[in-house]
Amino acid sequence: MKISVSFTLWLLLGAVSAEESTDYQLPFPQDIYAALGQMTTSLDQLKADMRLLQRETQGTVMDSMTKETVSDIAEQVSQLKTEVDKLKQQQQGRQVAFSASLLAGGQAGTLGPFPSHPTLVFKHVVTNIGNAYNPNTGVFTAPVRGAYNFEWSIGAHGNNRNPSAAWLVKNSEHVFIAYEYEPAGFMSSSNGATLLLEVGDIVFVRLAGGTRAYDDINHHTTFSGSLLFTM
């Protein structure tokens, strides 16, 4: 029994050491899930081994070597639990997704035209996993370095004067634009982009000057984003 437990501990320590956990970087979320599953299984096995060893020695005087083995197992169980908790925290930092439309509460209204290029603040938030999108400012802030995908749409009623147009902006750079012009009826357009963001980079949607954006209970003007993978 002692040899089996010691061998299990040796394998676990070789696979996940405290030093490795400090710089542990997993490129894909599914790898973290696999690692968490393996470590949880190993943790359960360690606990079972410790309970079995305690039962085998119960009612007898434990020699110093047995006491040391039980103490070592307990210590390794604690260390492994710490590693699992760290991995869970890393995974939570990699869960980022949001989706919002322009006006809250199913309101109907048109913004613009404006002489400047204001940031659109999407107030009707349906998803904000990770809280990286700020519904008070309309700005998304990258919590980790990685590739992010963004999509936005804009609609308005044609009036024969003003088109409907909005840029996706990274920090201060205009990336892509969604644009549509119709002299009458309803017009809408959408676009998307995948961006490499550093920690703290911001992304938002800016209404083009002289254009308009409309929203109502059907949510025509929207902004969405998600983390694809870390880098």
C-alpha positions in Angstrom: 0.0 0.0 0.0 2.8 2.4 0.9 4.6 1.8 -2.4 1.3 2.3 -4.4 0.6 5.6 -2.6 4.1 6.9 -3.0 4.2 6.0 -6.7 0.9 7.9 -7.2 2.3 10.9 -5.4 5.5 10.8 -7.4 3.5 10.8 -10.7 1.4 13.7 -9.6 4.3 15.8 -8.4 6.1 15.2 -11.7 3.0 16.3 -13.6 2.0 19.4 -11.6 4.6 21.1 -9.5 4.3 24.3 -7.7 7.0 25.8 -9.9 5.0 24.8 -13.1 1.8 26.3 -11.8 3.4 29.8 -11.4 3.9 30.1 -15.2 1.2 27.7 -16.3 -0.2 28.9 -19.7 -2.8 26.9 -21.6 -3.5 28.0 -25.2 -7.0 26.7 -25.3 -9.9 26.6 -22.8 -10.6 22.9 -23.5 -7.0 22.1 -22.4 -7.8 23.6 -19.0 -11.0 21.6 -18.7 -8.9 18.4 -19.4 -6.3 19.3 -16.9 -8.9 20.1 -14.3 -10.6 16.8 -14.9 -7.3 14.9 -14.6 -6.2 16.7 -11.4 -9.7 16.3 -9.8 -9.5 12.5 -10.5 -6.0 12.4 -9.0 -7.1 14.4 -6.0 -10.0 12.0 -5.4 -7.6 9.0 -5.7 -5.2 10.6 -3.2 -8.0 11.1 -0.7 -9.2 7.5 -1.2 -5.6 6.2 -0.6 -5.3 8.3 2.6 -8.6 7.0 3.9 -7.6 3.4 3.1 -4.3 3.8 4.8 -6.0 5.3 7.9 -8.4 2.4 8.1 -5.6 -0.2 7.8 -3.7 1.4 10.7 -6.7 2.1 12.8 -6.7 0.4 16.2 -2.9 -0.2 16.0 0.1 1.8 17.0 1.3 3.6 13.9 5.0 3.5 13.6 6.9 6.7 12.6 7.2 5.7 8.9 3.4 5.2 8.7 2.7 8.5 10.4 5.1 10.2 8.0 3.3 8.6 5.0 -0.1 9.8 6.2 1.3 13.3 6.8 2.9 13.3 3.3 -0.4 12.3 1.7 -2.3 15.0 3.5 0.2 17.6 2.5 0.1 16.5 -1.2 -3.7 16.5 -1.1 -3.6 20.1 0.1 -1.0 21.1 -2.6 -3.0 19.5 -5.3 -6.2 21.2 -4.2 -4.4 24.5 -4.4 -3.3 23.7 -8.0 -6.9 22.9 -8.9 -8.1 26.1 -7.5 -5.5 28.1 -9.4 -6.5 26.4 -12.7 -10.1 27.2 -12.0 -9.2 30.9 -11.5 -7.2 30.9 -14.7 -10.2 29.4 -16.5 -12.6 32.0 -15.2 -10.3 34.7 -16.5 -10.6 33.1 -20.0 -14.4 33.1 -20.0 -15.3 36.3 -21.8 -18.4 37.0 -23.9 -21.0 39.8 -24.1 -24.0 40.9 -26.2 -26.0 44.0 -26.0 -28.4 46.2 -28.0 -28.6 50.0 -28.0 -31.7 51.0 -26.0 -32.7 49.5 -22.7 -36.2 48.3 -21.7 -37.5 47.9 -25.2 -37.5 51.6 -25.9 -37.9 52.9 -29.4 -35.7 55.8 -30.6 -33.2 57.2 -33.0 -29.8 58.6 -32.2 -28.3 61.2 -34.5 -27.3 62.7 -36.7 -24.5 64.3 -34.9 -21.6 66.5 -36.2 -19.1 64.5 -34.2 -18.5 60.7 -33.9 -20.0 59.7 -30.5 -19.4 56.3 -28.9 -22.6 54.2 -28.9 -23.5 53.0 -25.4 -25.3 49.7 -25.7 -27.5 49.6 -22.6 -29.7 46.5 -23.1 -27.2 43.8 -22.0 -28.3 40.2 -22.4 -24.9 38.6 -21.8 -21.8 39.9 -20.0 -19.7 36.9 -18.9 -16.5 38.1 -17.3 -17.9 41.7 -17.0 -15.4 43.0 -19.6 -18.1 45.1 -21.3 -19.1 48.3 -19.5 -22.8 49.2 -20.2 -22.2 52.7 -18.8 -19.6 53.7 -21.3 -20.1 51.2 -24.2 -16.5 50.2 -23.9 -15.1 46.6 -23.9 -11.7 46.2 -22.1 -9.6 43.1 -22.8 -8.9 41.2 -19.5 -6.3 38.8 -21.1 -4.1 38.8 -24.2 -5.8 36.9 -26.9 -7.8 36.7 -30.1 -11.3 38.2 -29.8 -14.2 38.2 -32.2 -16.6 41.2 -32.4 -19.8 41.7 -34.3 -22.0 44.8 -34.6 -25.1 45.9 -36.5 -26.8 49.2 -37.0 -30.2 50.1 -38.4 -32.3 53.2 -39.1 -35.3 54.5 -41.1 -34.3 56.0 -44.4 -35.0 59.7 -44.8 -33.3 60.5 -48.1 -30.6 62.5 -46.2 -28.8 60.5 -43.6 -27.2 57.0 -44.0 -26.7 54.6 -41.1 -23.0 53.9 -40.3 -20.9 52.8 -37.3 -17.2 52.0 -36.9 -15.6 49.3 -34.8 -12.8 51.0 -32.9 -9.7 49.4 -31.3 -8.2 51.9 -28.9 -8.2 54.9 -31.3 -8.0 53.0 -34.5 -11.0 52.6 -36.8 -11.0 49.0 -37.8 -14.1 48.3 -40.0 -17.4 50.1 -40.7 -21.0 48.9 -41.1 -22.7 51.3 -43.6 -26.0 51.5 -45.4 -28.0 54.2 -47.2 -31.6 54.0 -48.3 -33.7 56.9 -49.3 -36.8 55.4 -47.8 -37.9 52.3 -45.8 -35.7 50.6 -43.2 -32.0 50.1 -43.7 -29.6 48.0 -41.7 -26.0 46.7 -42.0 -23.6 44.6 -40.0 -20.0 43.6 -39.9 -17.5 41.6 -37.8 -13.8 41.4 -37.1 -11.3 39.3 -35.1 -8.7 41.3 -33.2 -5.6 40.5 -31.3 -5.8 42.4 -28.0 -3.4 43.0 -25.3 -4.5 43.3 -21.6 -6.2 46.7 -21.2 -6.9 47.3 -24.9 -10.4 48.8 -25.5 -12.9 48.2 -28.2 -16.1 50.1 -28.9 -18.6 51.1 -31.6 -18.6 54.7 -32.8 -21.5 56.3 -34.7 -20.3 58.1 -37.8 -20.9 61.8 -38.0 -24.0 62.8 -40.0 -25.6 59.3 -39.6 -28.3 57.7 -37.5 -28.9 54.6 -35.4 -32.3 53.2 -34.5 -33.4 50.7 -31.9 -36.6 49.3 -30.5 -37.9 46.1 -28.9 -36.6 44.1 -31.9 -33.0 45.2 -31.2 -31.7 46.4 -34.6 -28.5 48.0 -33.3 -26.3 45.6 -31.4 -22.7 45.0 -30.3 -21.3 41.5 -29.3 -17.9 40.1 -28.6 -16.2 37.0 -27.2 -12.7 35.6 -26.4 -11.7 33.0 -29.0 -8.5 31.9 -27.3 -5.6 33.3 -25.3 -2.1 33.9 -26.6 
